[in-house]
Amino acid sequence: MNECVFCQIVEGKIPCYKIWEDEHFLAFLDIKPLAVGHTLIIPKKHFRWVWEVEDYPRYWEKVREVKNLLDQKLQPSWVEARVLGMDVAHAHIHLIPHYQEKEGKTREIGQIASLFI
């Protein structure tokens, strides 16, 4: 799927702030974050919708792993999961950390990414 921006990220044609990956899934920081650490988790193989992902239960286990990583590195009060699917035609789940204090706009995306690498 050459026209899919997320497939191009998986192929390394478009850069991203990668915070986690394994053989089948990739997590990277959103370029228009709603909060510090706003992350997208995608399957590396193209699927249009989240519910089409071949190993749906494993996908959600990986989402939980990334959520735990966000907890460890950023200490948010809680993390919201959103499945929207209309902005990019590739399955993806948003993890959006929420904090007691309004620190969501005070750190650059590169600073956040450096915590995970």
BAFI-3210 file (N, C-alpha, C; in Angstrom, 3 decimals, decimal comma, padded with zeros to 6 digits):
// residues 117
n [1|2|3|4|5|6|7|8|9|10|11|12|13|14|15|16|17|18|19|20|21|22|23|24|25|26|27|28|29|30|31|32|33|34|35|36|37|38|39|40|41|42|43|44|45|46|47|48|49|50|51|52|53|54|55|56|57|58|59|60|61|62|63|64|65|66|67|68|69|70|71|72|73|74|75|76|77|78|79|80|81|82|83|84|85|86|87|88|89|90|91|92|93|94|95|96|97|98|99|100|101|102|103|104|105|106|107|108|109|110|111|112|113|114|115|116|117]
n.u [000,847|001,446|000,485|-000,451|000,118|000,900|001,873|004,073|005,556|006,126|007,738|009,913|010,108|008,969|009,792|009,484|008,748|009,619|008,626|008,366|008,498|007,757|007,921|005,457|003,995|003,939|004,749|004,429|005,044|002,410|002,195|000,723|000,097|-002,331|-001,676|001,232|003,170|001,243|000,381|000,476|-000,509|000,141|-000,574|002,034|001,529|-000,722|-003,995|-007,288|-009,167|-009,293|-010,594|-010,126|-007,567|-005,343|-004,434|-006,148|-006,519|-003,788|-002,913|-004,252|-003,033|-000,464|-001,001|-001,616|000,939|002,375|000,941|001,629|004,344|004,230|003,124|005,269|007,388|006,353|004,565|001,647|-001,639|-003,714|-004,416|-005,905|-007,596|-008,230|-010,127|-010,487|-010,166|-010,791|-009,113|-006,673|-006,389|-005,632|-005,379|-005,320|-004,579|-005,082|-003,222|-003,642|-002,145|-003,144|-002,849|-002,441|-001,518|-001,302|000,723|000,904|001,617|004,187|006,565|008,803|008,292|010,539|011,968|010,315|010,360|013,020|013,014|012,261|014,014]
n.v [-001,184|001,584|004,236|004,618|006,344|005,284|002,758|003,596|004,705|002,360|001,093|002,735|004,931|007,322|009,336|008,736|009,202|006,703|004,627|002,055|-001,308|-004,449|-007,577|-007,525|-005,203|-001,615|001,255|004,706|008,229|010,581|013,079|015,335|015,841|015,306|015,356|015,127|012,460|011,228|008,541|006,322|003,059|000,639|-002,073|-003,671|-004,823|-003,995|-003,223|-002,180|-001,609|-001,747|-004,018|-005,871|-006,808|-009,504|-011,017|-010,164|-010,292|-010,366|-007,927|-006,103|-006,878|-005,951|-003,238|-002,826|-003,345|-001,149|000,915|000,395|000,965|003,721|004,523|003,879|005,506|008,144|008,639|009,247|010,276|008,722|006,699|007,094|005,160|005,292|004,391|005,305|005,607|007,048|009,100|008,170|005,636|003,051|000,531|001,625|002,505|004,951|006,044|008,088|009,909|011,241|013,883|015,182|017,810|020,531|019,728|018,992|020,414|021,268|019,989|019,061|016,951|015,433|015,379|013,801|011,390|010,669|009,586|006,986|005,611]
n.w [000,000|-001,114|-001,078|001,479|004,395|006,888|006,179|004,733|006,810|008,267|006,356|006,462|004,844|005,513|008,215|011,788|015,282|016,852|019,500|020,361|019,160|017,607|015,855|014,497|015,108|015,594|017,495|017,735|018,288|018,054|015,539|015,875|018,722|021,317|023,908|026,054|025,039|023,440|021,554|018,735|017,862|015,559|013,259|011,450|009,031|006,455|007,306|006,922|008,952|012,554|013,608|011,653|011,877|011,831|014,146|016,406|019,336|020,175|019,211|020,924|023,313|022,837|022,704|025,379|026,475|025,464|026,675|029,351|029,175|028,634|031,087|032,791|031,827|031,670|033,723|033,761|034,968|034,033|031,116|028,053|025,603|022,188|019,386|016,299|013,364|011,040|010,201|009,075|006,704|007,800|010,132|013,470|016,859|019,244|022,031|024,675|027,041|030,217|032,546|035,900|036,179|033,847|031,703|029,162|026,813|027,130|026,518|023,956|021,077|020,331|022,735|024,283|022,816|023,215|025,747|025,447|023,875]
ca.u [000,000|002,389|-000,135|-000,796|001,173|001,407|002,706|005,336|006,296|006,629|008,813|011,027|010,100|008,583|010,315|008,565|009,350|009,290|008,878|008,307|008,080|008,121|007,852|004,158|003,354|004,806|004,177|005,174|004,376|001,553|002,825|-000,158|-000,346|-003,320|-001,011|002,582|003,191|000,163|001,017|-000,314|-000,032|-000,365|000,007|002,963|000,825|-001,856|-005,393|-008,042|-009,846|-008,733|-011,205|-009,650|-006,206|-005,360|-004,363|-006,785|-006,170|-002,380|-002,843|-004,641|-001,983|000,640|-001,471|-001,426|002,384|002,766|000,331|002,473|005,574|003,896|003,012|006,613|008,250|005,757|003,745|000,375|-002,686|-004,397|-004,192|-007,122|-007,450|-009,239|-010,115|-011,294|-010,041|-011,195|-008,079|-005,751|-007,033|-004,790|-005,752|-004,483|-005,174|-004,453|-003,093|-003,495|-001,958|-003,757|-002,038|-003,060|-001,084|-001,333|002,069|000,778|002,192|005,433|007,745|008,885|008,124|011,851|012,296|009,513|010,889|014,310|012,776|011,946|015,077]
ca.v [000,000|002,692|005,518|004,660|007,000|004,391|001,746|004,267|004,788|001,001|000,825|003,658|005,987|008,523|009,193|008,848|009,073|005,339|004,377|000,612|-002,155|-005,856|-008,100|-007,310|-003,948|-000,451|002,366|005,951|009,423|011,319|014,352|016,405|015,219|015,911|015,419|014,572|011,011|010,709|007,473|005,478|001,683|000,132|-003,313|-003,400|-005,253|-003,103|-003,570|-000,929|-001,408|-002,449|-005,344|-006,767|-007,261|-010,970|-011,492|-009,081|-010,318|-010,001|-006,481|-005,422|-007,135|-005,031|-001,915|-002,782|-003,218|000,235|001,703|000,205|001,706|005,131|004,684|003,813|006,614|009,478|008,694|009,969|009,870|007,631|006,682|006,849|004,473|005,693|003,730|006,161|004,981|007,844|010,037|007,439|004,368|001,944|000,261|002,250|002,799|006,073|006,061|009,499|010,066|012,391|014,279|016,099|019,160|020,821|019,697|018,385|021,180|021,881|019,245|018,794|015,544|014,799|015,147|012,653|010,205|010,294|008,808|005,598|004,997]
ca.w [000,000|-001,200|-000,775|002,902|005,158|007,933|005,510|004,412|008,073|008,536|005,391|006,696|003,837|006,247|009,581|012,916|016,602|017,271|020,926|020,622|018,040|017,552|014,494|013,862|015,475|015,756|018,257|017,524|018,796|017,122|015,172|016,367|019,974|022,194|025,213|026,071|024,905|022,573|020,781|017,839|017,727|014,284|012,745|010,350|007,821|006,228|007,486|006,917|010,228|013,712|013,783|010,592|012,193|011,900|015,527|017,170|020,766|020,369|018,976|022,163|024,307|022,539|023,131|026,834|026,724|025,191|027,757|030,532|028,910|028,863|032,537|033,371|031,393|031,762|034,933|033,649|035,905|033,341|029,669|027,276|024,315|021,204|018,089|015,438|012,064|009,882|009,788|008,202|006,320|008,250|011,520|014,488|018,157|019,932|023,482|025,045|028,482|030,892|033,691|036,871|035,814|032,408|031,155|027,847|025,711|027,573|026,099|022,520|020,708|020,366|024,143|024,716|022,133|023,803|026,963|025,104|023,058]
c.u [000,887|001,782|-000,494|000,374|001,740|002,245|004,060|006,188|006,902|007,820|010,022|011,110|009,711|009,095|009,205|009,385|008,875|009,582|008,873|007,977|008,451|007,962|006,570|003,521|004,384|004,059|005,063|004,345|003,592|002,213|001,971|-000,760|-001,402|-002,767|000,395|002,484|002,071|000,794|000,007|000,317|-000,692|000,172|000,945|002,368|-000,413|-003,195|-006,145|-008,610|-009,210|-009,295|-010,853|-008,257|-006,240|-005,333|-004,842|-006,451|-004,715|-002,191|-003,170|-003,665|-000,799|000,264|-001,282|000,057|002,841|002,180|001,178|003,800|005,352|003,770|004,389|007,425|007,685|004,917|002,466|-000,599|-003,473|-004,135|-005,489|-006,772|-008,590|-009,037|-011,052|-011,314|-010,411|-010,080|-007,033|-006,370|-006,113|-005,150|-004,779|-005,293|-004,373|-004,366|-002,775|-003,359|-002,672|-003,010|-002,846|-002,760|-001,162|000,090|002,067|001,416|003,578|006,689|007,667|008,790|009,456|012,311|011,556|010,081|012,174|014,152|012,621|013,076|016,343]
c.v [001,239|004,039|005,666|005,239|006,084|003,264|002,342|004,459|003,427|000,687|001,745|004,791|007,339|008,340|009,297|008,827|007,753|005,184|002,889|-000,093|-003,591|-006,289|-007,685|-005,937|-002,850|000,613|003,589|007,132|010,112|012,662|015,564|015,936|016,030|016,075|014,867|013,048|010,402|009,780|006,758|004,094|001,107|-001,270|-002,953|-003,814|-004,370|-003,803|-002,251|-000,616|-002,237|-003,860|-006,320|-007,328|-008,759|-011,506|-010,378|-009,119|-009,919|-008,499|-005,733|-005,712|-006,194|-003,597|-001,777|-002,649|-001,782|001,158|001,592|000,937|003,208|005,422|004,775|005,064|007,998|009,697|009,536|009,503|008,696|007,763|006,266|006,107|004,928|004,900|004,538|005,627|005,803|008,751|009,415|006,063|003,172|001,751|000,932|002,538|003,935|005,764|007,503|009,596|011,326|012,622|015,172|017,544|019,324|020,898|019,204|019,128|021,725|021,158|018,943|017,295|014,789|014,501|013,917|011,369|009,733|009,501|007,324|004,892|004,831]
c.w [000,000|-000,846|000,698|003,700|006,246|007,346|005,150|005,666|008,400|007,630|005,576|005,684|004,438|007,670|010,626|014,195|017,193|018,759|021,273|019,319|018,297|016,099|013,759|014,095|015,718|016,547|018,051|018,008|017,697|016,807|015,543|017,696|020,714|023,606|025,063|025,996|024,084|021,541|019,898|017,809|016,489|014,015|011,590|009,006|007,669|006,433|007,540|008,294|011,334|013,819|012,668|010,866|012,477|013,323|016,453|018,669|021,029|020,161|020,270|023,297|024,093|022,910|024,639|027,194|026,537|026,259|029,017|030,383|029,118|030,357|033,181|033,053|031,700|033,018|034,772|034,735|035,331|031,852|028,981|025,991|023,412|019,925|017,209|014,012|010,846|009,365|008,856|007,952|006,568|009,717|012,479|015,745|018,775|021,421|023,865|026,556|028,990|032,199|034,628|036,492|034,306|031,863|029,714|026,704|026,033|027,109|024,612|022,260|020,738|021,788|024,661|024,114|022,766|025,103|026,675|024,383|023,858]
res [m|n|e|c|v|f|c|q|i|v|e|g|k|i|p|c|y|k|i|w|e|d|e|h|f|l|a|f|l|d|i|k|p|l|a|v|g|h|t|l|i|i|p|k|k|h|f|r|w|v|w|e|v|e|d|y|p|r|y|w|e|k|v|r|e|v|k|n|l|l|d|q|k|l|q|p|s|w|v|e|a|r|v|l|g|m|d|v|a|h|a|h|i|h|l|i|p|h|y|q|e|k|e|g|k|t|r|e|i|g|q|i|a|s|l|f|i]
***
